[in-house]
């Protein structure tokens, strides 16, 4: 089994939203994404989708987007992004979604020797303009991520690797530590995949901080071609 990753699919089948306004890379992005996906991902593989899945405001409208992803090969493991307003009650989301999709929320999933954990995350506290309100949200996300990591630890075997997903970048390429990066180190996470960063063509190549590898997988950054992250 291989595990791939991408983020920021930004689908809108129920109420089409033109994406080329965000740059030429977005023109026909679903067609590019699905073609790359079908060319490399098998039914035995899995794809991690790190948030901003759909522009929909309601779960009913998001179902068209989830169904499109669900029709692609492999298992899909998803976390919430900042634009996923349709993601409300986790029980309703899980009940409505197509088979083969797993939505992480305060829990974890074992895929062979890989254990997948994750939460949305929030703005980097080292960034300019980080407010007291941002701190409250960030601290809640730390709690949610630790709940997921704790659940993941219980699933691990002797040869398991812990892989974390977050939508927001938990640390920047300048490698200034954060409370989130410290959490990943505490739980011996091997790699972290994230999205949210768009239209950046340099400076965000995979990097390591204190033994943890950080990988940006935003759709436009990886040209909508799912990135192999494991093994």
PEQUI-V58608 format. One line per field, one symbol per residue. burial: I if it has 16 or more other ideal C-beta (glycine too) atoms within 10 Angstrom, else O. Layout:
burial = ???
//
This chain:
burial = OIIIIIIIIIIIIIOOOOIOOOOOIIOOIIOIIIOIIOOIIOOOIIIIIIIIIIIIOOIOIIIOIIOIIOOOOIIIIIIIIOIIOIIOOOOOIOOOIOOIIIIIIIIIIOIIOIIIIIIIIIIIOOOOOOOOOOOOOIOOIIOIIIIIIOIIOOIIOOOIIIIIIIIIIIIIIOOOOIOIIOIIOOIOIIIIIIIIIIOOOOOIOOIOIOOIIIIIIIIIIIOIIIIOIIO
//
